[in-house]
Amino acid sequence: MACTSFPGVYVSYGDVVEIGYPMCGCEDCKEVELPESEAERLEADVMAFVGGTFTAYENSEGRTGYHVEYLDDRGRSVGAGASTPAGELREHRWDPWPSR
């Protein structure tokens, strides 16, 4: 996680995907991306990463995408993520972190 001049926070998931919270820092999006919803999205993505349900993709040109599996309020699996790049893909998946 790093603080930058971007009006938010960037988180690197492995060495492949970096996501901004909020995703856009422009004035138009500021009205849509409320801090509370961005904090919830950040928490959900980090929990998916440490839970082993975050998958990053990278093609031979270095373009990346990701897919995250969340559990909704009824315990159903719901997928989300950025578009997956075209071409032959390398998949990056991390094992769940052990419970303490």
C-alpha positions as CSV (number, residue, x, y, z in Angstrom):
1,M,0.0,0.0,0.0
2,A,1.3,3.4,-0.8
3,C,0.2,7.0,-0.4
4,T,0.8,9.2,-3.4
5,S,-0.4,12.6,-4.8
6,F,-3.4,10.6,-6.2
7,P,-6.4,11.5,-4.0
8,G,-6.7,8.0,-2.5
9,V,-4.7,4.9,-1.9
10,Y,-3.1,2.4,-4.3
11,V,-2.7,-1.2,-3.3
12,S,-0.5,-3.7,-5.1
13,Y,-1.7,-7.2,-5.1
14,G,1.4,-9.3,-5.7
15,D,3.6,-7.9,-8.4
16,V,1.0,-7.9,-11.1
17,V,-2.0,-5.8,-10.2
18,E,-2.3,-2.3,-8.6
19,I,-5.7,-0.9,-7.8
20,G,-6.6,2.6,-6.8
21,Y,-9.2,3.4,-4.2
22,P,-11.0,5.3,-5.6
23,M,-10.3,4.0,-9.1
24,C,-10.5,7.5,-10.6
25,G,-9.5,10.8,-9.0
26,C,-11.3,13.3,-11.2
27,E,-13.9,15.7,-10.0
28,D,-16.8,14.1,-11.8
29,C,-16.1,10.7,-10.2
30,K,-15.7,12.2,-6.8
31,E,-19.5,12.6,-6.5
32,V,-20.0,8.9,-7.4
33,E,-17.2,7.2,-5.4
34,L,-18.1,7.9,-1.8
35,P,-15.4,7.3,0.8
36,E,-17.6,4.7,2.6
37,S,-18.1,2.6,-0.5
38,E,-14.4,2.8,-1.4
39,A,-13.4,1.7,2.1
40,E,-15.8,-1.3,1.8
41,R,-14.4,-2.2,-1.7
42,L,-10.8,-1.9,-0.3
43,E,-11.7,-4.2,2.6
44,A,-13.5,-6.7,0.4
45,D,-10.5,-6.9,-2.1
46,V,-7.9,-7.3,0.7
47,M,-10.0,-10.0,2.4
48,A,-10.4,-11.8,-1.0
49,F,-6.6,-11.6,-1.5
50,V,-5.7,-13.0,1.9
51,G,-8.6,-15.5,1.6
52,G,-7.2,-16.9,-1.7
53,T,-10.1,-15.8,-4.0
54,F,-8.2,-13.0,-5.8
55,T,-6.7,-14.0,-9.2
56,A,-4.6,-11.7,-11.3
57,Y,-4.0,-12.2,-15.0
58,E,-1.2,-10.9,-17.2
59,N,-0.6,-11.3,-21.0
60,S,2.6,-11.3,-22.9
61,E,2.4,-7.6,-23.5
62,G,2.2,-6.9,-19.7
63,R,-1.5,-5.9,-19.7
64,T,-3.2,-7.1,-16.6
65,G,-6.7,-7.8,-15.2
66,Y,-8.1,-9.5,-12.2
67,H,-11.0,-11.5,-10.9
68,V,-12.2,-11.5,-7.3
69,E,-14.8,-13.9,-5.7
70,Y,-16.8,-12.4,-2.9
71,L,-19.5,-13.9,-0.7
72,D,-22.6,-11.8,-0.7
73,D,-24.9,-11.3,2.4
74,R,-26.6,-14.7,1.6
75,G,-23.3,-16.6,1.4
76,R,-23.4,-16.8,-2.4
77,S,-20.2,-16.4,-4.5
78,V,-20.2,-13.2,-6.5
79,G,-17.5,-12.4,-9.0
80,A,-16.1,-8.9,-9.9
81,G,-12.9,-7.5,-11.4
82,A,-11.3,-5.6,-14.2
83,S,-11.5,-6.8,-17.8
84,T,-9.2,-9.7,-18.5
85,P,-6.6,-8.9,-21.2
86,A,-6.6,-10.6,-24.6
87,G,-4.1,-13.2,-25.6
88,E,-2.3,-16.0,-23.8
89,L,-2.6,-15.4,-20.1
90,R,-0.4,-16.2,-17.0
91,E,-2.6,-16.6,-14.0
92,H,-1.4,-15.4,-10.6
93,R,-3.3,-16.8,-7.6
94,W,-2.2,-16.8,-4.0
95,D,-3.0,-19.4,-1.4
96,P,-5.1,-18.3,1.5
97,W,-3.2,-16.9,4.4
98,P,-3.2,-19.2,7.5
99,S,-5.5,-18.3,10.4
100,R,-4.0,-17.2,13.6
